[in-house]
Amino acid sequence: MNSEPSIKHRMTRQKRVILDVLKGTDTHPTADWVYEKVKKKIPNISLGTVYRNLNILKSQGEILELNFGKGFSRFDGNVSYHYHFTCEHCGRIRDVESPMFEHLNEEVGRNIGHKVSRHRLEFYGECTDCATQ
């Protein structure tokens, strides 16, 4: 969670298009991918503007930034609490939701005797597409 004071930013056309692109995909794209899609609707937009607006949208809680230590971030328009599976072969990231995770903080907190406020859990392996190749 961001501890910086929230700065009020208006919803510009650029931000709206970027947000629409992210909410319209489940591929967890890079900023470059978002830029290519947004450029089709706003031809004169710069990559810097896309990065700046991604950071603003992230700070406002409108999108998630996923950083898996690969040197570049991926972005997610789904801000509900969920996990991700990354294929180690093709790099595709998929959402993982399961009722077994709903009370994970409380259960772990009881087991270790501490109050757990948040956690990070990631899954890695081989997706079904890569497994059948």
N, C-alpha and C positions, 0 to 999 in steps of 0.2 A: 504494500500500500504506500502511496506517495505521501510523504510528510510535508512537502512544500505547500505553502498557501495556494489555494486555488485562484487562478486568475480567470476572470470572465472573458471568454472569447466568443465573438458572434459566429454564427454558422454561415460561413461564406460559401459561395458556389463551389470553390475548390474543395473545401472540407466535405460538403454534402456529396459531391461526386465520389470522392475517395471513400467516404463511409458507405455509400451505396455499393461501390465495387466490392468492398470487404464483406458487407452483409449479404452480397449476392453470390458468394463463393464459399465452398468448404475446403478449399485447397491450401489454406494457410500460406499465402504468397509472400514473396520478398517485396521490398520497396520497389525494386526495378520492375517487377511484374505489375504491381499496382500502377506505377508510372506509365507503362505501356498501355494499360487499359484506360486510364484516365485521359491520356493524350488523345485517344480517339474521340473523346467528348469535348476536351479543352485542348486544342492543338498547340497553343502557345505556352502551356504550363511547363515549368522547369522541374527537373529532378529534385533540386533543392527545395522548391515549394512543396513537393510531395513529401519529402522527408520532414520538413518543418511541420506540416499539417498532420502527419502521422504522429509526431511527438506530442502535438497539442491534443489530438483525439485520444491518445494514450493517457495523457495527464488528466483529461476530463473523464476517464473511465468509459469512453465510448468504444474502445477497441483494446485488445490485448497484444502485447509484444512478446513473442516467444523467442527466447535465446537459448539455444542448445549447445553453445560453445563451438559452433562451426564457422565463426568469423562473420556471419551475417544473421540478421534477425528475420523472423517470419511474423506475419500479423494475422490476427483472428478477429473477425467481426462479431463472434459469439462471446459475449462477456459473462455468460452464466458460468458458474463454477463447474469445470469439467477437466478431464485429463486428456493426454495425447499419446498416441502410438506413432512412433517413427520407424519406417522401414529402413533397415540398415543397408539395403541394396539400392533402392531407387530414391530414397530420401523423402518419399511422400509422408505427410503427417495427417493422421485421422483422429477425429474426436473419439473419446472413450467415455461412456457414461454407464454407471452401474449403481443399483441401489445399495450394493455392499459398501460403497464409499461414503454414503450419506452421513454417517456418524463416526467417521474415522478419527477426527480430532478428539472427540470425547473418549472414544475407546482407548486410543493411545495414551491420552492424558491419565485415564484411570490406571492403565498398566504401569506407567512410569512415575505416577504420583506428581505430575506437574500439569499446569493448565496449558494446553496446546491451542494457540490462536490461529495458526495457519500451517500449511505444509506444501511441499512440492513433490509430486510423484509423476514419473515419466516411464513409459513403456517402450521398449525397443525390440525389434525382431525382424521377421520376414513377413511381408504382406502376402495375401493370397495370390495376387497377380504375379509377383516374383517367384513364389513357390511353384507355380504351374509352368514356369518357363524352363 
